[in-house]
């Protein structure tokens, strides 16, 4: 299943490295938009959240949504190749 992970980190001085490392540990990933990642994993949204929860502060925001075949946008070709190559898993 492909999940979109989007976030805003509000704590002053907080680095993104811990969150990035946590996202990369979830499975195959694609990251082209600043605060948005796509991850291909067998975990559920709740399991993803529990794994990332300790890497953000209470003032931060985190959104995890499953990606279905109904998608569109303006992205580079390699992004669409990544998404379309995993689309059967997103059904």
Gaussian input, Z-matrix of N, CA and C with variables (Angstrom, degrees):
# hf/3-21g

backbone

0 1
 N
 C     1     B1
 C     2     B2     1     A1
 N     3     B3     2     A2     1     D1
 C     4     B4     3     A3     2     D2
 C     5     B5     4     A4     3     D3
 N     6     B6     5     A5     4     D4
 C     7     B7     6     A6     5     D5
 C     8     B8     7     A7     6     D6
 N     9     B9     8     A8     7     D7
 C    10    B10     9     A9     8     D8
 C    11    B11    10    A10     9     D9
 N    12    B12    11    A11    10    D10
 C    13    B13    12    A12    11    D11
 C    14    B14    13    A13    12    D12
 N    15    B15    14    A14    13    D13
 C    16    B16    15    A15    14    D14
 C    17    B17    16    A16    15    D15
 N    18    B18    17    A17    16    D16
 C    19    B19    18    A18    17    D17
 C    20    B20    19    A19    18    D18
 N    21    B21    20    A20    19    D19
 C    22    B22    21    A21    20    D20
 C    23    B23    22    A22    21    D21
 N    24    B24    23    A23    22    D22
 C    25    B25    24    A24    23    D23
 C    26    B26    25    A25    24    D24
 N    27    B27    26    A26    25    D25
 C    28    B28    27    A27    26    D26
 C    29    B29    28    A28    27    D27
 N    30    B30    29    A29    28    D28
 C    31    B31    30    A30    29    D29
 C    32    B32    31    A31    30    D30
 N    33    B33    32    A32    31    D31
 C    34    B34    33    A33    32    D32
 C    35    B35    34    A34    33    D33
 N    36    B36    35    A35    34    D34
 C    37    B37    36    A36    35    D35
 C    38    B38    37    A37    36    D36
 N    39    B39    38    A38    37    D37
 C    40    B40    39    A39    38    D38
 C    41    B41    40    A40    39    D39
 N    42    B42    41    A41    40    D40
 C    43    B43    42    A42    41    D41
 C    44    B44    43    A43    42    D42
 N    45    B45    44    A44    43    D43
 C    46    B46    45    A45    44    D44
 C    47    B47    46    A46    45    D45
 N    48    B48    47    A47    46    D46
 C    49    B49    48    A48    47    D47
 C    50    B50    49    A49    48    D48
 N    51    B51    50    A50    49    D49
 C    52    B52    51    A51    50    D50
 C    53    B53    52    A52    51    D51
 N    54    B54    53    A53    52    D52
 C    55    B55    54    A54    53    D53
 C    56    B56    55    A55    54    D54
 N    57    B57    56    A56    55    D55
 C    58    B58    57    A57    56    D56
 C    59    B59    58    A58    57    D57
 N    60    B60    59    A59    58    D58
 C    61    B61    60    A60    59    D59
 C    62    B62    61    A61    60    D60
 N    63    B63    62    A62    61    D61
 C    64    B64    63    A63    62    D62
 C    65    B65    64    A64    63    D63
 N    66    B66    65    A65    64    D64
 C    67    B67    66    A66    65    D65
 C    68    B68    67    A67    66    D66
 N    69    B69    68    A68    67    D67
 C    70    B70    69    A69    68    D68
 C    71    B71    70    A70    69    D69
 N    72    B72    71    A71    70    D70
 C    73    B73    72    A72    71    D71
 C    74    B74    73    A73    72    D72
 N    75    B75    74    A74    73    D73
 C    76    B76    75    A75    74    D74
 C    77    B77    76    A76    75    D75
 N    78    B78    77    A77    76    D76
 C    79    B79    78    A78    77    D77
 C    80    B80    79    A79    78    D78
 N    81    B81    80    A80    79    D79
 C    82    B82    81    A81    80    D80
 C    83    B83    82    A82    81    D81
 N    84    B84    83    A83    82    D82
 C    85    B85    84    A84    83    D83
 C    86    B86    85    A85    84    D84
 N    87    B87    86    A86    85    D85
 C    88    B88    87    A87    86    D86
 C    89    B89    88    A88    87    D87
 N    90    B90    89    A89    88    D88
 C    91    B91    90    A90    89    D89
 C    92    B92    91    A91    90    D90
 N    93    B93    92    A92    91    D91
 C    94    B94    93    A93    92    D92
 C    95    B95    94    A94    93    D93
 N    96    B96    95    A95    94    D94
 C    97    B97    96    A96    95    D95
 C    98    B98    97    A97    96    D96
 N    99    B99    98    A98    97    D97
 C   100   B100    99    A99    98    D98
 C   101   B101   100   A100    99    D99
 N   102   B102   101   A101   100   D100
 C   103   B103   102   A102   101   D101
 C   104   B104   103   A103   102   D102
 N   105   B105   104   A104   103   D103
 C   106   B106   105   A105   104   D104
 C   107   B107   106   A106   105   D105
 N   108   B108   107   A107   106   D106
 C   109   B109   108   A108   107   D107
 C   110   B110   109   A109   108   D108
 N   111   B111   110   A110   109   D109
 C   112   B112   111   A111   110   D110
 C   113   B113   112   A112   111   D111
 N   114   B114   113   A113   112   D112
 C   115   B115   114   A114   113   D113
 C   116   B116   115   A115   114   D114
 N   117   B117   116   A116   115   D115
 C   118   B118   117   A117   116   D116
 C   119   B119   118   A118   117   D117
 N   120   B120   119   A119   118   D118
 C   121   B121   120   A120   119   D119
 C   122   B122   121   A121   120   D120
 N   123   B123   122   A122   121   D121
 C   124   B124   123   A123   122   D122
 C   125   B125   124   A124   123   D123
 N   126   B126   125   A125   124   D124
 C   127   B127   126   A126   125   D125
 C   128   B128   127   A127   126   D126
 N   129   B129   128   A128   127   D127
 C   130   B130   129   A129   128   D128
 C   131   B131   130   A130   129   D129
 N   132   B132   131   A131   130   D130
 C   133   B133   132   A132   131   D131
 C   134   B134   133   A133   132   D132
 N   135   B135   134   A134   133   D133
 C   136   B136   135   A135   134   D134
 C   137   B137   136   A136   135   D135
 N   138   B138   137   A137   136   D136
 C   139   B139   138   A138   137   D137
 C   140   B140   139   A139   138   D138
 N   141   B141   140   A140   139   D139
 C   142   B142   141   A141   140   D140
 C   143   B143   142   A142   141   D141
 N   144   B144   143   A143   142   D142
 C   145   B145   144   A144   143   D143
 C   146   B146   145   A145   144   D144
 N   147   B147   146   A146   145   D145
 C   148   B148   147   A147   146   D146
 C   149   B149   148   A148   147   D147
 N   150   B150   149   A149   148   D148
 C   151   B151   150   A150   149   D149
 C   152   B152   151   A151   150   D150
 N   153   B153   152   A152   151   D151
 C   154   B154   153   A153   152   D152
 C   155   B155   154   A154   153   D153
 N   156   B156   155   A155   154   D154
 C   157   B157   156   A156   155   D155
 C   158   B158   157   A157   156   D156
 N   159   B159   158   A158   157   D157
 C   160   B160   159   A159   158   D158
 C   161   B161   160   A160   159   D159
 N   162   B162   161   A161   160   D160
 C   163   B163   162   A162   161   D161
 C   164   B164   163   A163   162   D162
 N   165   B165   164   A164   163   D163
 C   166   B166   165   A165   164   D164
 C   167   B167   166   A166   165   D165
 N   168   B168   167   A167   166   D166
 C   169   B169   168   A168   167   D167
 C   170   B170   169   A169   168   D168
 N   171   B171   170   A170   169   D169
 C   172   B172   171   A171   170   D170
 C   173   B173   172   A172   171   D171
 N   174   B174   173   A173   172   D172
 C   175   B175   174   A174   173   D173
 C   176   B176   175   A175   174   D174
 N   177   B177   176   A176   175   D175
 C   178   B178   177   A177   176   D176
 C   179   B179   178   A178   177   D177
 N   180   B180   179   A179   178   D178
 C   181   B181   180   A180   179   D179
 C   182   B182   181   A181   180   D180
 N   183   B183   182   A182   181   D181
 C   184   B184   183   A183   182   D182
 C   185   B185   184   A184   183   D183
 N   186   B186   185   A185   184   D184
 C   187   B187   186   A186   185   D185
 C   188   B188   187   A187   186   D186
 N   189   B189   188   A188   187   D187
 C   190   B190   189   A189   188   D188
 C   191   B191   190   A190   189   D189
 N   192   B192   191   A191   190   D190
 C   193   B193   192   A192   191   D191
 C   194   B194   193   A193   192   D192
 N   195   B195   194   A194   193   D193
 C   196   B196   195   A195   194   D194
 C   197   B197   196   A196   195   D195
 N   198   B198   197   A197   196   D196
 C   199   B199   198   A198   197   D197
 C   200   B200   199   A199   198   D198
 N   201   B201   200   A200   199   D199
 C   202   B202   201   A201   200   D200
 C   203   B203   202   A202   201   D201
 N   204   B204   203   A203   202   D202
 C   205   B205   204   A204   203   D203
 C   206   B206   205   A205   204   D204
 N   207   B207   206   A206   205   D205
 C   208   B208   207   A207   206   D206
 C   209   B209   208   A208   207   D207
 N   210   B210   209   A209   208   D208
 C   211   B211   210   A210   209   D209
 C   212   B212   211   A211   210   D210
 N   213   B213   212   A212   211   D211
 C   214   B214   213   A213   212   D212
 C   215   B215   214   A214   213   D213
 N   216   B216   215   A215   214   D214
 C   217   B217   216   A216   215   D215
 C   218   B218   217   A217   216   D216
 N   219   B219   218   A218   217   D217
 C   220   B220   219   A219   218   D218
 C   221   B221   220   A220   219   D219
 N   222   B222   221   A221   220   D220
 C   223   B223   222   A222   221   D221
 C   224   B224   223   A223   222   D222
 N   225   B225   224   A224   223   D223
 C   226   B226   225   A225   224   D224
 C   227   B227   226   A226   225   D225
 N   228   B228   227   A227   226   D226
 C   229   B229   228   A228   227   D227
 C   230   B230   229   A229   228   D228
 N   231   B231   230   A230   229   D229
 C   232   B232   231   A231   230   D230
 C   233   B233   232   A232   231   D231
 N   234   B234   233   A233   232   D232
 C   235   B235   234   A234   233   D233
 C   236   B236   235   A235   234   D234
 N   237   B237   236   A236   235   D235
 C   238   B238   237   A237   236   D236
 C   239   B239   238   A238   237   D237
 N   240   B240   239   A239   238   D238
 C   241   B241   240   A240   239   D239
 C   242   B242   241   A241   240   D240
 N   243   B243   242   A242   241   D241
 C   244   B244   243   A243   242   D242
 C   245   B245   244   A244   243   D243
 N   246   B246   245   A245   244   D244
 C   247   B247   246   A246   245   D245
 C   248   B248   247   A247   246   D246
 N   249   B249   248   A248   247   D247
 C   250   B250   249   A249   248   D248
 C   251   B251   250   A250   249   D249
 N   252   B252   251   A251   250   D250
 C   253   B253   252   A252   251   D251
 C   254   B254   253   A253   252   D252
 N   255   B255   254   A254   253   D253
 C   256   B256   255   A255   254   D254
 C   257   B257   256   A256   255   D255
 N   258   B258   257   A257   256   D256
 C   259   B259   258   A258   257   D257
 C   260   B260   259   A259   258   D258
 N   261   B261   260   A260   259   D259
 C   262   B262   261   A261   260   D260
 C   263   B263   262   A262   261   D261
 N   264   B264   263   A263   262   D262
 C   265   B265   264   A264   263   D263
 C   266   B266   265   A265   264   D264
 N   267   B267   266   A266   265   D265
 C   268   B268   267   A267   266   D266
 C   269   B269   268   A268   267   D267
 N   270   B270   269   A269   268   D268
 C   271   B271   270   A270   269   D269
 C   272   B272   271   A271   270   D270

   B1=1.4471
   B2=1.5275
   B3=1.3105
   B4=1.4644
   B5=1.5198
   B6=1.3266
   B7=1.4620
   B8=1.5136
   B9=1.3171
   B10=1.4539
   B11=1.5155
   B12=1.3329
   B13=1.4563
   B14=1.5251
   B15=1.3174
   B16=1.4586
   B17=1.5225
   B18=1.3295
   B19=1.4612
   B20=1.5230
   B21=1.3251
   B22=1.4609
   B23=1.5145
   B24=1.3222
   B25=1.4600
   B26=1.5194
   B27=1.3302
   B28=1.4554
   B29=1.5232
   B30=1.3160
   B31=1.4640
   B32=1.5308
   B33=1.3254
   B34=1.4781
   B35=1.5253
   B36=1.3101
   B37=1.4615
   B38=1.5149
   B39=1.3051
   B40=1.4656
   B41=1.5151
   B42=1.3008
   B43=1.4519
   B44=1.5123
   B45=1.2959
   B46=1.4528
   B47=1.5272
   B48=1.3166
   B49=1.4639
   B50=1.5273
   B51=1.3188
   B52=1.4717
   B53=1.5295
   B54=1.3352
   B55=1.4631
   B56=1.5201
   B57=1.3248
   B58=1.4650
   B59=1.5291
   B60=1.3297
   B61=1.4655
   B62=1.5289
   B63=1.3337
   B64=1.4613
   B65=1.5161
   B66=1.3170
   B67=1.4675
   B68=1.5262
   B69=1.3177
   B70=1.4665
   B71=1.5244
   B72=1.3228
   B73=1.4660
   B74=1.5300
   B75=1.3239
   B76=1.4628
   B77=1.5207
   B78=1.3185
   B79=1.4657
   B80=1.5108
   B81=1.3305
   B82=1.4631
   B83=1.5206
   B84=1.3319
   B85=1.4640
   B86=1.5142
   B87=1.3257
   B88=1.4638
   B89=1.5162
   B90=1.3501
   B91=1.4720
   B92=1.5204
   B93=1.3367
   B94=1.4499
   B95=1.5221
   B96=1.3179
   B97=1.4594
   B98=1.5276
   B99=1.3145
   B100=1.4649
   B101=1.5251
   B102=1.2972
   B103=1.4645
   B104=1.5203
   B105=1.3253
   B106=1.4595
   B107=1.5237
   B108=1.3158
   B109=1.4570
   B110=1.5247
   B111=1.3033
   B112=1.4497
   B113=1.5214
   B114=1.3280
   B115=1.4645
   B116=1.5191
   B117=1.3119
   B118=1.4602
   B119=1.5266
   B120=1.3289
   B121=1.4576
   B122=1.5226
   B123=1.3176
   B124=1.4599
   B125=1.5222
   B126=1.3241
   B127=1.4603
   B128=1.5292
   B129=1.3310
   B130=1.4615
   B131=1.5274
   B132=1.3388
   B133=1.4687
   B134=1.5241
   B135=1.3184
   B136=1.4704
   B137=1.5265
   B138=1.3126
   B139=1.4649
   B140=1.5263
   B141=1.3200
   B142=1.4682
   B143=1.5188
   B144=1.3298
   B145=1.4584
   B146=1.5237
   B147=1.3129
   B148=1.4696
   B149=1.5249
   B150=1.3169
   B151=1.4714
   B152=1.5282
   B153=1.3309
   B154=1.4692
   B155=1.5273
   B156=1.3123
   B157=1.4694
   B158=1.5278
   B159=1.3019
   B160=1.4642
   B161=1.5317
   B162=1.3207
   B163=1.4534
   B164=1.5327
   B165=1.3419
   B166=1.4541
   B167=1.5191
   B168=1.3346
   B169=1.4611
   B170=1.5240
   B171=1.3357
   B172=1.4612
   B173=1.5294
   B174=1.3205
   B175=1.4692
   B176=1.5318
   B177=1.3213
   B178=1.4632
   B179=1.5243
   B180=1.3084
   B181=1.4575
   B182=1.5177
   B183=1.3352
   B184=1.4531
   B185=1.5204
   B186=1.3347
   B187=1.4593
   B188=1.5264
   B189=1.3340
   B190=1.4609
   B191=1.5319
   B192=1.3256
   B193=1.4587
   B194=1.5276
   B195=1.3201
   B196=1.4551
   B197=1.5213
   B198=1.3291
   B199=1.4691
   B200=1.5287
   B201=1.2957
   B202=1.4608
   B203=1.5214
   B204=1.2834
   B205=1.4630
   B206=1.5222
   B207=1.2907
   B208=1.4624
   B209=1.5220
   B210=1.3249
   B211=1.4612
   B212=1.5212
   B213=1.3185
   B214=1.4506
   B215=1.5227
   B216=1.2959
   B217=1.4549
   B218=1.5121
   B219=1.3128
   B220=1.4561
   B221=1.5166
   B222=1.3237
   B223=1.4606
   B224=1.5247
   B225=1.3377
   B226=1.4596
   B227=1.5275
   B228=1.3190
   B229=1.4559
   B230=1.5124
   B231=1.3411
   B232=1.4635
   B233=1.5243
   B234=1.3254
   B235=1.4681
   B236=1.5218
   B237=1.3372
   B238=1.4575
   B239=1.5250
   B240=1.3103
   B241=1.4698
   B242=1.5244
   B243=1.3370
   B244=1.4617
   B245=1.5177
   B246=1.3234
   B247=1.4640
   B248=1.5329
   B249=1.3143
   B250=1.4620
   B251=1.5230
   B252=1.3171
   B253=1.4587
   B254=1.5121
   B255=1.3290
   B256=1.4589
   B257=1.5208
   B258=1.3113
   B259=1.4635
   B260=1.5258
   B261=1.3379
   B262=1.4781
   B263=1.5199
   B264=1.3348
   B265=1.4534
   B266=1.5253
   B267=1.3407
   B268=1.4566
   B269=1.5197
   B270=1.3059
   B271=1.4735
   B272=1.5144
   A1=108.74
   A2=115.55
   A3=120.30
   A4=108.29
   A5=115.75
   A6=121.94
   A7=109.49
   A8=115.28
   A9=122.29
   A10=106.80
   A11=116.30
   A12=122.36
   A13=107.23
   A14=115.46
   A15=121.09
   A16=108.50
   A17=117.73
   A18=120.16
   A19=111.23
   A20=114.02
   A21=124.10
   A22=106.42
   A23=116.91
   A24=121.45
   A25=108.14
   A26=116.20
   A27=121.42
   A28=114.52
   A29=118.38
   A30=120.60
   A31=109.63
   A32=118.27
   A33=120.17
   A34=112.10
   A35=115.48
   A36=120.96
   A37=115.02
   A38=117.58
   A39=119.22
   A40=109.65
   A41=115.90
   A42=120.56
   A43=111.20
   A44=115.46
   A45=121.27
   A46=112.23
   A47=118.29
   A48=121.25
   A49=112.89
   A50=118.53
   A51=120.74
   A52=110.98
   A53=116.37
   A54=119.64
   A55=110.13
   A56=117.91
   A57=121.30
   A58=110.73
   A59=116.81
   A60=120.06
   A61=110.84
   A62=117.13
   A63=120.95
   A64=112.27
   A65=116.48
   A66=120.40
   A67=110.10
   A68=117.06
   A69=120.92
   A70=112.33
   A71=117.24
   A72=121.68
   A73=112.57
   A74=118.10
   A75=121.83
   A76=113.29
   A77=117.53
   A78=121.36
   A79=109.93
   A80=115.93
   A81=120.17
   A82=108.31
   A83=116.99
   A84=120.19
   A85=111.41
   A86=114.39
   A87=123.28
   A88=106.78
   A89=116.19
   A90=120.78
   A91=108.62
   A92=115.74
   A93=120.15
   A94=110.96
   A95=117.99
   A96=122.62
   A97=108.82
   A98=117.18
   A99=121.96
   A100=115.20
   A101=118.84
   A102=121.49
   A103=112.37
   A104=116.31
   A105=121.18
   A106=110.16
   A107=115.47
   A108=122.47
   A109=108.45
   A110=117.14
   A111=123.38
   A112=106.70
   A113=116.05
   A114=121.13
   A115=108.62
   A116=116.13
   A117=122.87
   A118=106.96
   A119=116.88
   A120=121.47
   A121=110.43
   A122=116.66
   A123=122.15
   A124=111.87
   A125=117.77
   A126=121.73
   A127=110.47
   A128=116.45
   A129=121.63
   A130=109.04
   A131=115.92
   A132=118.97
   A133=110.87
   A134=117.88
   A135=121.17
   A136=111.43
   A137=117.10
   A138=120.57
   A139=110.97
   A140=117.07
   A141=120.72
   A142=109.47
   A143=116.58
   A144=120.28
   A145=111.40
   A146=117.57
   A147=120.57
   A148=111.41
   A149=117.43
   A150=120.35
   A151=112.09
   A152=117.19
   A153=120.56
   A154=113.19
   A155=117.38
   A156=122.42
   A157=113.45
   A158=118.05
   A159=121.27
   A160=112.83
   A161=116.91
   A162=121.48
   A163=112.43
   A164=116.05
   A165=121.13
   A166=108.97
   A167=116.72
   A168=122.31
   A169=110.22
   A170=116.58
   A171=121.52
   A172=112.31
   A173=117.67
   A174=120.52
   A175=112.56
   A176=117.96
   A177=122.10
   A178=110.34
   A179=115.71
   A180=122.17
   A181=109.79
   A182=116.18
   A183=122.04
   A184=108.56
   A185=116.90
   A186=122.76
   A187=108.60
   A188=115.95
   A189=122.23
   A190=107.39
   A191=116.24
   A192=121.17
   A193=109.50
   A194=116.83
   A195=121.43
   A196=110.63
   A197=116.11
   A198=122.02
   A199=108.56
   A200=115.51
   A201=121.46
   A202=108.90
   A203=117.29
   A204=121.01
   A205=113.30
   A206=118.73
   A207=122.47
   A208=109.10
   A209=116.85
   A210=121.81
   A211=109.57
   A212=115.45
   A213=121.46
   A214=108.12
   A215=117.82
   A216=121.01
   A217=111.67
   A218=115.06
   A219=123.26
   A220=107.13
   A221=116.46
   A222=122.95
   A223=108.55
   A224=116.99
   A225=119.34
   A226=111.16
   A227=115.47
   A228=121.33
   A229=114.38
   A230=117.14
   A231=118.76
   A232=111.63
   A233=117.19
   A234=120.30
   A235=110.04
   A236=116.23
   A237=119.38
   A238=111.34
   A239=117.51
   A240=120.54
   A241=110.04
   A242=116.66
   A243=121.42
   A244=109.65
   A245=117.22
   A246=121.83
   A247=111.13
   A248=116.49
   A249=120.42
   A250=112.42
   A251=117.39
   A252=121.41
   A253=112.64
   A254=116.44
   A255=121.67
   A256=111.35
   A257=118.46
   A258=122.93
   A259=112.90
   A260=120.20
   A261=118.03
   A262=112.40
   A263=118.07
   A264=121.31
   A265=111.18
   A266=117.35
   A267=120.44
   A268=111.79
   A269=117.47
   A270=120.33
   A271=111.65
   D1=137.21
   D2=175.75
   D3=-94.57
   D4=133.21
   D5=176.52
   D6=-121.05
   D7=141.98
   D8=171.59
   D9=-95.46
   D10=127.92
   D11=177.20
   D12=-117.79
   D13=121.64
   D14=-179.81
   D15=-127.89
   D16=147.53
   D17=-173.90
   D18=-153.87
   D19=159.74
   D20=167.50
   D21=-133.94
   D22=125.17
   D23=177.61
   D24=-103.01
   D25=120.73
   D26=-172.99
   D27=-104.80
   D28=-17.90
   D29=-177.38
   D30=-68.52
   D31=121.93
   D32=-178.59
   D33=-56.17
   D34=132.89
   D35=176.06
   D36=81.96
   D37=-2.24
   D38=-179.49
   D39=-71.79
   D40=132.46
   D41=178.11
   D42=-88.53
   D43=159.42
   D44=179.67
   D45=-90.16
   D46=-12.66
   D47=-172.49
   D48=-56.60
   D49=-44.26
   D50=-179.01
   D51=-62.88
   D52=-42.76
   D53=178.64
   D54=-67.26
   D55=-45.44
   D56=178.84
   D57=-57.04
   D58=-46.16
   D59=179.73
   D60=-60.58
   D61=-41.09
   D62=178.74
   D63=-63.92
   D64=-40.80
   D65=178.70
   D66=-65.70
   D67=-43.41
   D68=-179.30
   D69=-62.85
   D70=-27.54
   D71=179.73
   D72=-75.11
   D73=-12.22
   D74=-175.90
   D75=-75.32
   D76=-28.00
   D77=-177.16
   D78=154.34
   D79=-162.20
   D80=178.22
   D81=-62.46
   D82=137.45
   D83=-174.80
   D84=-137.22
   D85=159.71
   D86=174.92
   D87=-138.76
   D88=132.80
   D89=-176.73
   D90=-140.39
   D91=108.23
   D92=178.69
   D93=-127.07
   D94=-32.88
   D95=178.53
   D96=-90.23
   D97=143.42
   D98=-170.60
   D99=-47.50
   D100=-55.38
   D101=-174.94
   D102=-113.46
   D103=31.31
   D104=-177.08
   D105=-137.68
   D106=133.80
   D107=175.87
   D108=-127.50
   D109=151.86
   D110=167.21
   D111=-113.28
   D112=134.26
   D113=-178.41
   D114=-131.63
   D115=133.89
   D116=176.40
   D117=-102.42
   D118=110.39
   D119=-174.96
   D120=-150.29
   D121=160.43
   D122=175.26
   D123=-91.34
   D124=-0.99
   D125=179.31
   D126=-73.18
   D127=159.04
   D128=174.68
   D129=-88.69
   D130=169.65
   D131=177.03
   D132=-59.71
   D133=-40.00
   D134=179.33
   D135=-64.58
   D136=-41.18
   D137=178.58
   D138=-65.87
   D139=-40.26
   D140=177.11
   D141=-61.75
   D142=-47.93
   D143=-179.87
   D144=-58.25
   D145=-45.14
   D146=-179.39
   D147=-62.00
   D148=-35.22
   D149=178.75
   D150=-72.41
   D151=-29.34
   D152=-177.09
   D153=-96.36
   D154=-17.31
   D155=-174.43
   D156=-52.27
   D157=-43.07
   D158=-177.44
   D159=-73.70
   D160=-6.75
   D161=-177.19
   D162=-100.20
   D163=3.13
   D164=176.57
   D165=-129.52
   D166=165.06
   D167=176.95
   D168=-96.84
   D169=165.11
   D170=-179.76
   D171=-61.52
   D172=-24.76
   D173=-179.96
   D174=-84.98
   D175=-9.95
   D176=-179.57
   D177=-78.95
   D178=168.01
   D179=177.57
   D180=-125.95
   D181=141.47
   D182=-177.99
   D183=-143.28
   D184=131.21
   D185=179.21
   D186=-127.77
   D187=130.33
   D188=179.44
   D189=-126.99
   D190=120.95
   D191=-176.63
   D192=-135.46
   D193=136.98
   D194=175.27
   D195=-71.25
   D196=138.34
   D197=-179.40
   D198=-97.70
   D199=124.99
   D200=177.20
   D201=-102.60
   D202=-178.02
   D203=-176.86
   D204=-71.01
   D205=-13.56
   D206=-179.71
   D207=-87.36
   D208=89.22
   D209=-179.67
   D210=-143.55
   D211=155.88
   D212=179.06
   D213=-160.28
   D214=161.81
   D215=177.11
   D216=163.33
   D217=-172.31
   D218=179.86
   D219=-117.00
   D220=96.78
   D221=-178.10
   D222=-134.00
   D223=161.47
   D224=177.06
   D225=-68.34
   D226=160.31
   D227=-177.74
   D228=-55.35
   D229=-38.76
   D230=-178.65
   D231=-66.53
   D232=-28.85
   D233=176.54
   D234=-66.63
   D235=-47.22
   D236=179.37
   D237=-64.62
   D238=-35.92
   D239=177.09
   D240=-61.82
   D241=-42.91
   D242=179.82
   D243=-62.85
   D244=-48.96
   D245=-178.82
   D246=-64.58
   D247=-51.44
   D248=-177.00
   D249=-64.70
   D250=-30.49
   D251=177.88
   D252=-68.78
   D253=-18.34
   D254=-179.41
   D255=-113.23
   D256=0.90
   D257=-175.97
   D258=-53.84
   D259=-40.36
   D260=178.16
   D261=-57.19
   D262=-33.57
   D263=178.56
   D264=-74.18
   D265=-16.81
   D266=-177.84
   D267=-94.72
   D268=2.01
   D269=-177.24
   D270=-67.73

